[in-house]
Amino acid sequence: MAWNELDESLCVSTSEVLETMFFASIIGDAEAGTEQSGDWISARVGFRGNPHGAFGVSVTAAAARTMTAGFLGLEDEELVPAQVGEVVCELANMICGSVLSRAPSETCFHLAHPHLVAREDAEHGRGGPGYQIARRCFDLGDGSINVFMEMNADYCVL
């Protein structure tokens, strides 16, 4: 997979998952570093296979609540914080799986259980040398979503 294909896959996968499962749409790109301040809910999921690495997502709290309500079919006032966190973890799992399903690989992937993390841990790599990182930031209208994919560099062609 060429690195520009990974970037495009992040965009397409995020859009498809948001539209089909969360009844949300990407309005456009958001500039990295100029995202809305305030509370964010973040999750990370690691994966093994060829390639191996990690995926992270951060969503502004307002957008996360809207997506959770849409996903669970509830009204916003019916939600409890634990539900929002669980749905952001599931969002990470779905987008990661969608991106990996587009990777030309002959191996099976093993995804770890997604878990809530601090925003910095969701949006920054841990692999160090030998890993490449793709990152996209999107405007959802009522907030932002940042997605991050880190893969072993020997798999990705620059």
Phi, psi and omega in degrees: 000125176288151184299323178293333175291325177295316178300315179294321179296322176301316181294309183295314181297316179299313180299313182297314181295315180299315183289318186276330186250337187238000179054041179233155181229148173281126178278323181174185177284148172250142179288128176298138180089348178244017181298161179299142175277174179112199184280138176233150174242128188230147178220157181221144175222129176269157177216148177242154182141201175236096017272172172235158182163217183209156176233142177224152177220140173231134182229137174300148185302318180297315179293323179297320178294317179297316180294321179297316178300316179295319182293318184269352181069037180241165172279151182306318182290347178275346186284147171247153184307323181299323179296319180297315178298317179297320181289324176295322175297317179294323175302314178300316180299316183292314181293317178301313179298322179294316178297314182293330179293341178270349181284132177284091184224145179265357183259160172277148177259145176242110180267134174287167177290126178295147181217152178289141180218170171293152182306317181300324181287334179280333189249009180227146184284156177241347188289336180074206181303142180094002178240148174244150184235134171242138183219137176225144178235130184233146174269128179254006182091302179261013180164195182229159172226135175244131177240149188216134176228130178239125180226155176299131189293334180293344176274325186266130177265126181282000000 
